[in-house]
Amino acid sequence: MEENVKKLFKGDRIIWGVIVVLTVYSILAVYSSTGTLAYRNMGGNTTYYLIRHGVILGIGVFIIFVTHLVPYKFYSRLSQFFLFASVPLLLLTLLIGTNLNEAARWLTLPGLGFTIQTSDFAKLALIMYLARLLSIKQVEIKNLKEAFRPLIIPVILVCMLILPANLSTALILFVTAVALLFIGRVPVKYLAAIIGIGMLALVLFVSVSLMFNKEGRISTWKNRIENYVDGTSDEYFQVEQAKIAVASGGFFGKSPGKSTQRNFLPHPYSDFIFAIIIEEYGLFLGAIPLVLAYLILLYRGGALVHKANRTFPAFLAIGLTLLIVFQAFVNMAVAVNLFPVTGQTLPFVSMGGSSLLFTSIAFGIILSVSRGIEKDLLNEAEPAI
């Protein structure tokens, strides 16, 4: 039985373990945190959101399984198509996307009624493309014209297309891209230049937007930062409720299903799910295991870099790992009031649709890399006949 499972689920066993841990926390936390939502929208049917989320999680695990069986070399070719497709999708989202809180982040699929957050697809596409380009340009990585320019253009383009509707996602992606370029041996002076270009682009965008439209997302960002500093408004109320949840959870928590702050937090099943987990399970069974799960994922992603004998799988694995881990820690930082409210979900734990599915693809690709590296090492170890 155990041998059959090992043959079926290949790749890094510890990463599979992290996925199992996140899945368990996701099911328990979403079921508990959607109670108020169920009474408001579903007449008290508390199992509706559990079943709905369980189905999406099941699809996500299936996606992980399928993508981890695909050889990582295939993702090198696919990355070009993904990047070229992501740019028009981001443009379409800005022009005709579904609006929520004055931000066009979602694109509704015609005839299906299903919405996808195109920035999730663009994040995946950009990191995959950078991994491919970094591996190709390693010999000439210090050449400004031949290596740096082809790397910088897609980073600035994709981040600027995400920026108008989703500042936090654009910043997380930008930081991840810079970290990946650093790992890919891009000279520090070029990295300083890309950071400067990014900051200049942000300042210009904000300045122009304020000239022509003083409302919209710019106003939202400004208010969030001011409210974070001053401690006022409804958004600070959310943070206060999250802090109450964390404080009342203590070390051992109130026990599963006993959260009270889920009745006050606007999004306890997504943006502030980490606070609900701490309230119910405490630091001991809630916060510490979750933080460790993402740190272990980061460690295993770094281990794949050391094991890999090729550059593309190494860059691909660590890039996608950083993307997941950075987002996770931003979400947790918001819940404990270290960052202003961002709207970032906790990867593979928060209730969600396209976000969870694209995270599943990222996990599957990381496992595909670990599976391919294990196969490469095994082939090298076999004696020649």
SULSUL-V779534 format. One record per residue. N is the residue number from 1. SS is DSSP state (h for helix, s for strand, l for the rest). PHI is phi as a letter, one per 20 degrees, with the letter a starting at -180 (* if undefined). OMEGA is omega as a letter, one per 20 degrees, with the letter a starting at -180 (999 if undefined). Layout:
<<N:SS:PHI:OMEGA> <N:SS:PHI:OMEGA>>
//
This chain:
<<1:l:*:a> <2:h:f:r> <3:h:f:r> <4:h:f:r> <5:h:f:r> <6:h:f:r> <7:h:f:a> <8:h:f:a> <9:l:d:a> <10:l:e:a> <11:l:n:a> <12:l:f:a> <13:h:f:a> <14:h:f:r> <15:h:f:r> <16:h:g:r> <17:h:f:r> <18:h:f:r> <19:h:f:r> <20:h:f:r> <21:h:f:a> <22:h:f:r> <23:h:f:r> <24:h:f:r> <25:h:f:a> <26:h:f:a> <27:h:f:a> <28:h:f:a> <29:h:f:a> <30:h:f:r> <31:h:f:a> <32:h:f:a> <33:h:f:a> <34:l:e:a> <35:h:g:r> <36:h:f:r> <37:h:f:r> <38:h:f:r> <39:h:f:a> <40:h:f:a> <41:h:d:a> <42:l:c:r> <43:l:m:r> <44:l:n:r> <45:l:f:a> <46:l:f:a> <47:h:e:a> <48:h:g:a> <49:h:f:r> <50:h:f:a> <51:h:f:r> <52:h:f:r> <53:h:f:r> <54:h:f:r> <55:h:f:r> <56:h:f:r> <57:h:f:r> <58:h:f:r> <59:h:f:r> <60:h:f:r> <61:h:f:r> <62:h:f:r> <63:h:f:r> <64:h:g:a> <65:h:f:a> <66:h:f:a> <67:h:f:a> <68:h:f:r> <69:h:e:a> <70:l:e:r> <71:l:g:a> <72:h:f:r> <73:h:f:a> <74:h:f:a> <75:h:f:r> <76:h:f:r> <77:h:f:a> <78:h:f:a> <79:h:f:a> <80:h:f:r> <81:h:f:a> <82:h:f:a> <83:h:f:a> <84:h:f:r> <85:h:f:a> <86:h:f:a> <87:h:f:r> <88:h:f:r> <89:h:f:r> <90:h:f:r> <91:h:f:r> <92:h:f:a> <93:h:f:r> <94:h:f:a> <95:h:e:a> <96:h:c:a> <97:l:f:r> <98:s:f:a> <99:s:e:r> <100:s:b:a> <101:l:l:r> <102:l:m:r> <103:s:c:r> <104:s:e:a> <105:s:d:a> <106:s:d:r> <107:s:d:a> <108:s:e:r> <109:l:f:a> <110:l:g:r> <111:l:n:a> <112:l:d:a> <113:l:m:a> <114:l:e:a> <115:s:d:r> <116:s:c:r> <117:s:e:a> <118:h:f:r> <119:h:f:r> <120:h:f:r> <121:h:f:a> <122:h:f:r> <123:h:g:r> <124:h:f:a> <125:h:f:a> <126:h:f:a> <127:h:f:r> <128:h:f:a> <129:h:f:r> <130:h:f:r> <131:h:f:r> <132:h:f:a> <133:h:f:r> <134:h:f:a> <135:h:f:a> <136:h:f:a> <137:l:e:a> <138:l:g:a> <139:l:f:a> <140:l:d:a> <141:l:f:a> <142:l:e:a> <143:l:e:a> <144:h:f:a> <145:h:f:a> <146:h:e:a> <147:h:d:a> <148:h:f:a> <149:h:f:r> <150:h:f:r> <151:h:e:a> <152:h:f:a> <153:h:f:r> <154:h:f:r> <155:h:f:a> <156:h:f:a> <157:h:f:a> <158:h:f:a> <159:h:f:r> <160:h:f:r> <161:h:f:r> <162:h:e:a> <163:h:g:a> <164:l:g:a> <165:l:d:a> <166:l:b:a> <167:h:f:a> <168:h:f:r> <169:h:f:r> <170:h:f:a> <171:h:f:r> <172:h:f:r> <173:h:f:r> <174:h:f:r> <175:h:f:r> <176:h:f:r> <177:h:f:r> <178:h:f:r> <179:h:f:r> <180:h:f:r> <181:h:f:r> <182:h:f:r> <183:h:f:a> <184:l:e:r> <185:l:m:r> <186:l:f:a> <187:l:g:a> <188:h:f:a> <189:h:f:r> <190:h:f:r> <191:h:f:r> <192:h:f:r> <193:h:f:a> <194:h:f:r> <195:h:f:r> <196:h:f:r> <197:h:f:r> <198:h:f:r> <199:h:f:r> <200:h:f:r> <201:h:f:r> <202:h:f:r> <203:h:f:r> <204:h:f:a> <205:h:f:a> <206:h:f:a> <207:h:f:a> <208:h:f:a> <209:h:f:r> <210:h:f:r> <211:h:f:a> <212:h:d:a> <213:l:b:a> <214:l:e:r> <215:l:e:r> <216:h:m:a> <217:h:f:r> <218:h:f:r> <219:h:f:r> <220:h:f:r> <221:h:f:a> <222:h:f:a> <223:h:f:a> <224:h:f:r> <225:h:f:r> <226:h:f:a> <227:h:f:r> <228:h:f:a> <229:h:f:a> <230:h:e:a> <231:l:m:r> <232:l:c:r> <233:h:m:a> <234:h:f:a> <235:h:f:r> <236:h:f:r> <237:h:g:r> <238:h:g:a> <239:h:f:r> <240:h:f:r> <241:h:f:r> <242:h:f:r> <243:h:f:r> <244:h:f:r> <245:h:f:a> <246:h:f:a> <247:h:f:a> <248:h:f:r> <249:h:f:r> <250:l:m:a> <251:l:e:a> <252:l:d:r> <253:l:n:a> <254:l:e:a> <255:l:n:a> <256:l:g:r> <257:l:n:a> <258:l:d:r> <259:l:f:r> <260:l:d:a> <261:h:f:r> <262:h:f:r> <263:h:e:a> <264:l:d:r> <265:l:f:a> <266:l:f:a> <267:l:c:a> <268:l:f:a> <269:l:e:a> <270:l:c:a> <271:l:f:a> <272:l:d:a> <273:h:f:r> <274:h:f:r> <275:h:f:r> <276:h:f:r> <277:h:f:r> <278:h:f:a> <279:h:f:a> <280:h:e:a> <281:h:d:r> <282:h:m:r> <283:h:f:a> <284:h:f:a> <285:h:d:a> <286:h:d:a> <287:h:f:a> <288:h:f:r> <289:h:f:r> <290:h:f:r> <291:h:f:r> <292:h:f:a> <293:h:f:r> <294:h:f:r> <295:h:f:r> <296:h:f:r> <297:h:g:r> <298:h:f:r> <299:h:f:a> <300:h:f:r> <301:h:f:r> <302:h:f:r> <303:h:f:r> <304:h:f:r> <305:h:f:a> <306:h:f:a> <307:h:f:a> <308:l:f:r> <309:l:d:r> <310:l:c:a> <311:h:f:a> <312:h:g:r> <313:h:f:r> <314:h:f:a> <315:h:f:a> <316:h:f:a> <317:h:f:a> <318:h:f:r> <319:h:f:r> <320:h:f:r> <321:h:f:r> <322:h:f:a> <323:h:f:r> <324:h:f:a> <325:h:f:r> <326:h:g:r> <327:h:f:r> <328:h:f:a> <329:h:f:r> <330:h:f:r> <331:h:g:a> <332:h:f:r> <333:h:f:r> <334:h:f:a> <335:h:f:a> <336:l:d:r> <337:l:m:r> <338:l:e:r> <339:l:c:r> <340:l:f:r> <341:l:g:a> <342:l:d:a> <343:l:n:r> <344:l:f:r> <345:l:e:r> <346:l:e:a> <347:l:g:r> <348:l:m:r> <349:l:c:a> <350:l:f:r> <351:l:f:a> <352:l:a:r> <353:l:d:a> <354:h:f:r> <355:h:g:a> <356:h:f:a> <357:h:f:r> <358:h:f:r> <359:h:f:r> <360:h:f:r> <361:h:f:r> <362:h:f:r> <363:h:f:a> <364:h:f:r> <365:h:f:r> <366:h:g:r> <367:h:f:r> <368:h:f:r> <369:h:f:a> <370:h:f:r> <371:h:f:r> <372:h:f:r> <373:h:f:r> <374:h:f:r> <375:h:f:r> <376:h:f:r> <377:h:f:r> <378:h:f:r> <379:h:f:r> <380:h:f:a> <381:h:f:a> <382:l:f:r> <383:l:f:r> <384:l:f:a> <385:l:e:999>>
//
